[in-house]
Amino acid sequence: MLSYRHGFHAGNHGDVLKHWVLVLCLEYLKQKDKPFFYIDTHAGSGQYSLKDAYARKTAEADAGIARLWEATDLPESLNLYLAQVQNQNKRGQNKGTLLQYPGSPALAAGLLRPDDRLRLIELHGSDLVALVKLFARDHRVKVLEGDGFVAVKGLLPPESRRGLVLMDPSYEIKSDYNKVLTAMNECLKRFATGQYLVWYPLINSVSAQRFSEQLQKLPCTRWLDVQMAVSRPPQGHGMFGSGMFVINPPWTLRTQLEQGLPALTQLLAQDDGAEWSIQEKSE
């Protein structure tokens, strides 16, 4: 896990789906005046340059956020997400040029209110340093060093009894799949009414192919599972799409996704295998 650097993948199609869903869920929580906690179990460095060596080596953002950046007439729900990315690129001489991509901590910080709180967990040393620097002056934020699978349990339930947890490990290590399931079971024991977002890759591996079904067996009464593939499954191990599993989803989320997914899938399609699906369990 410690070898993984998200800078190689920042702004790719997986980030677009993940962060779009995250923005929609945070916006929903803000509809009530009562403050809430945002907890990020694998926070990374917070934001990413799309012009540095990591990003340009793979240029994954070119087939991800860059396609939305240049698009017109997007559905309203997608514009909510795109506006947050645009806000990160309004500074300096290159205003309006896509140079920076906000990770989930930066997106959440841009959306949360003065009384809301962010708890950002990171294990990787250099990412941790960058995260601390990025939020050094933000009183809402506490950066915690540690294993997000373990540390998240000590933060639940939040003081306000309102909260959203994002869990998106790299899945570079096969054991991450079981760690997610174990951690989510523990989280739900502590804070059953919380909102939980679990991102996962669509790849050709037994662990990945079974994961969605395993998530759907978690002890919760309401969930939504959205998947977006951008291509046909490759012969090898490459990621051809991703999914977001949402526990206690906003009542508005499915409608927003159904409005935006056709356009998003078409924009990000790499071949005729691009498709999307939504499964849902409600009380």
C-alpha positions in Angstrom: 0.0 0.0 0.0 2.8 2.4 0.8 4.1 2.2 -2.7 0.9 3.6 -4.1 1.0 7.3 -5.2 -2.3 8.8 -6.2 -0.6 11.5 -8.2 -0.2 9.0 -11.0 -4.0 8.6 -11.2 -5.4 12.0 -10.1 -8.4 13.1 -12.1 -8.9 9.8 -13.9 -12.4 8.3 -14.5 -12.4 6.6 -11.1 -11.8 9.9 -9.4 -14.5 11.6 -11.4 -17.2 9.0 -10.3 -15.9 9.0 -6.7 -15.8 12.7 -6.3 -19.0 13.4 -8.1 -20.9 11.1 -5.7 -19.0 12.7 -2.7 -20.0 16.2 -3.7 -23.7 15.2 -4.1 -23.7 13.5 -0.7 -22.0 16.5 1.1 -24.4 18.9 -0.5 -27.3 16.9 0.8 -25.9 16.9 4.4 -25.6 20.7 4.2 -29.3 21.1 3.8 -29.7 20.9 7.6 -28.3 23.6 9.8 -26.7 21.1 12.3 -23.0 20.6 11.7 -21.5 17.3 10.7 -18.1 15.5 10.5 -16.4 14.4 7.3 -13.9 11.6 7.8 -11.5 10.5 5.1 -9.7 7.2 5.8 -7.2 7.3 3.0 -6.8 11.1 2.5 -3.7 11.2 0.3 -2.0 14.6 -0.1 -5.2 16.5 -0.5 -4.7 18.0 -4.0 -2.6 17.2 -7.1 -0.8 19.1 -9.8 -1.8 17.7 -13.2 1.4 19.1 -14.7 4.0 17.3 -12.5 5.9 14.2 -13.4 3.5 11.8 -11.7 0.4 13.0 -13.5 2.0 13.4 -16.9 3.6 9.9 -16.8 0.2 8.3 -17.2 -1.9 11.3 -18.3 -5.0 9.6 -16.9 -6.7 12.9 -16.3 -6.8 13.5 -20.0 -9.4 10.7 -20.3 -11.1 11.8 -17.1 -11.6 15.3 -15.7 -10.2 17.0 -18.8 -13.1 15.7 -20.8 -15.6 17.2 -18.4 -13.6 20.5 -18.3 -14.1 20.9 -22.0 -17.7 19.8 -22.1 -20.8 22.0 -22.5 -24.4 21.5 -21.4 -23.7 19.1 -18.6 -26.5 17.9 -16.3 -26.9 20.1 -13.2 -25.7 17.4 -10.9 -22.4 17.1 -12.8 -22.0 20.8 -12.8 -22.1 20.8 -9.0 -18.9 18.6 -9.0 -17.2 20.4 -11.9 -17.7 23.8 -10.2 -15.6 22.6 -7.2 -12.7 21.5 -9.6 -13.0 24.9 -11.3 -12.7 26.7 -7.9 -9.3 25.0 -7.4 -8.1 26.4 -10.7 -9.1 30.1 -10.3 -5.9 31.3 -8.7 -2.7 32.7 -10.3 -1.8 33.6 -13.9 -3.3 30.5 -15.4 -6.8 31.2 -14.2 -9.3 29.0 -16.0 -6.8 26.4 -17.1 -7.0 22.9 -15.7 -3.7 22.6 -13.7 -4.8 21.3 -10.3 -7.0 18.5 -9.3 -8.5 18.5 -5.8 -8.5 15.2 -3.9 -11.3 14.4 -1.6 -10.0 16.4 1.3 -9.8 19.6 -0.8 -13.2 19.0 -2.3 -14.7 18.5 1.2 -12.9 21.5 2.6 -14.3 23.6 -0.2 -17.9 22.5 0.6 -18.0 22.3 4.3 -19.2 25.2 6.5 -17.4 26.9 9.4 -19.0 24.7 12.0 -18.4 21.4 10.2 -15.3 19.3 10.9 -12.9 17.3 8.8 -10.8 14.4 10.1 -8.2 13.3 7.5 -6.3 10.0 8.0 -3.1 9.2 6.1 -0.3 6.7 6.5 2.1 7.6 3.7 4.8 9.9 5.1 5.2 12.4 2.2 1.5 12.6 1.6 1.0 13.2 5.3 3.4 16.1 5.2 1.7 17.6 2.2 -1.7 17.2 3.9 -0.6 18.9 7.1 0.8 21.8 5.1 -2.3 22.2 3.0 -4.6 22.5 6.0 -2.3 24.2 8.5 -4.5 27.3 8.8 -7.9 25.6 8.6 -9.3 25.3 12.1 -11.9 22.8 11.0 -9.3 20.2 10.0 -7.4 17.6 12.0 -4.9 15.5 10.2 -4.2 12.1 11.8 -1.3 9.8 11.0 -2.3 6.1 10.9 -4.0 3.2 9.2 -7.4 4.5 8.1 -9.0 1.0 8.5 -8.2 1.1 12.2 -8.2 4.8 13.1 -11.7 5.5 11.7 -13.3 3.4 14.5 -12.0 5.8 17.2 -13.7 8.7 15.5 -17.2 7.2 15.6 -19.7 8.2 16.5 -19.0 11.9 15.9 -20.0 14.4 18.5 -22.7 15.8 16.3 -24.1 12.4 15.5 -24.0 13.4 11.8 -21.2 12.3 9.6 -19.9 11.0 6.3 -17.1 8.6 6.0 -15.2 8.1 2.7 -13.1 4.9 2.4 -11.1 4.5 -0.8 -7.9 2.5 -0.3 -5.7 1.7 -3.3 -6.6 -2.0 -3.4 -3.0 -2.6 -4.5 -2.9 -5.3 -1.8 -5.5 -8.0 -2.2 -6.1 -7.9 1.6 -7.6 -4.4 1.3 -10.9 -5.9 0.2 -11.3 -7.8 3.4 -10.0 -4.9 5.4 -12.7 -2.7 4.0 -15.4 -5.2 4.9 -14.0 -5.7 8.4 -13.7 -1.9 9.0 -17.2 -1.2 7.7 -18.8 -3.8 9.9 -17.0 -2.2 12.9 -18.1 1.3 11.8 -21.7 0.3 11.5 -21.7 -1.1 15.0 -20.5 2.3 16.3 -22.5 4.6 14.1 -25.3 2.8 12.2 -26.9 6.0 11.0 -23.8 7.5 9.4 -23.4 7.9 5.7 -20.6 5.8 4.3 -19.0 5.9 0.8 -16.8 3.0 -0.4 -15.0 3.4 -3.7 -13.8 0.2 -5.5 -12.1 -0.6 -8.8 -13.5 -2.7 -11.6 -10.6 -5.0 -12.6 -10.1 -8.6 -13.7 -9.5 -10.3 -10.4 -11.5 -12.6 -8.3 -11.4 -10.4 -5.2 -12.6 -7.4 -7.2 -15.4 -9.3 -9.0 -16.8 -10.6 -5.7 -16.5 -7.3 -3.8 -19.7 -5.6 -4.8 -21.8 -8.6 -3.7 -19.9 -8.7 -0.4 -20.6 -5.0 0.2 -24.2 -5.6 -0.4 -24.3 -8.1 2.5 -23.1 -5.5 5.1 -25.5 -5.1 8.0 -27.4 -2.0 6.8 -31.0 -1.4 5.7 -30.3 1.1 2.9 -27.6 1.2 0.3 -27.0 2.2 -3.3 -24.3 0.6 -5.5 -23.4 2.5 -8.7 -20.9 1.3 -11.3 -19.5 2.9 -14.3 -17.3 1.1 -16.9 -15.5 3.2 -19.5 -14.3 0.3 -21.6 -14.6 -3.5 -22.2 -12.7 -5.5 -19.6 -9.1 -5.8 -20.8 -7.2 -9.1 -21.1 -4.8 -8.1 -18.3 -5.3 -6.5 -14.9 -6.1 -2.9 -15.9 -8.9 -0.9 -14.4 -11.8 -0.5 -16.8 -14.2 1.3 -14.4 -15.1 1.7 -10.8 -18.0 1.7 -8.3 -19.3 3.6 -5.4 -21.1 1.8 -2.6 -23.2 4.3 -0.5 -24.7 3.3 2.8 -27.6 5.4 4.0 -27.6 7.4 0.7 -29.5 10.7 0.3 -33.0 10.1 -1.0 -32.1 12.4 -3.9 -29.0 10.5 -5.0 -30.4 7.9 -7.3 -32.3 10.5 -9.3 -29.2 12.7 -9.6 -27.1 9.8 -10.7 -29.6 8.7 -13.3 -29.7 12.2 -14.7 -26.0 12.5 -15.0 -24.6 9.0 -15.7 -25.7 8.7 -19.3 -23.8 11.9 -20.2 -20.8 11.1 -18.0 -20.4 7.6 -19.4 -20.6 8.9 -22.9 -18.0 11.5 -22.2 -15.6 9.1 -20.6 -16.1 6.2 -22.9 -13.0 4.6 -24.3 -14.8 2.0 -26.5 -18.2 0.4 -27.0 -18.0 -1.4 -23.6 -18.8 1.8 -21.7 -21.9 1.3 -19.5 -23.3 2.2 -16.1 -25.6 0.5 -13.6 -27.3 1.2 -10.3 -28.5 -1.3 -7.7 -30.3 -0.2 -4.6 -31.8 -1.5 -1.3 -34.2 0.6 0.6 -36.2 0.0 3.8 
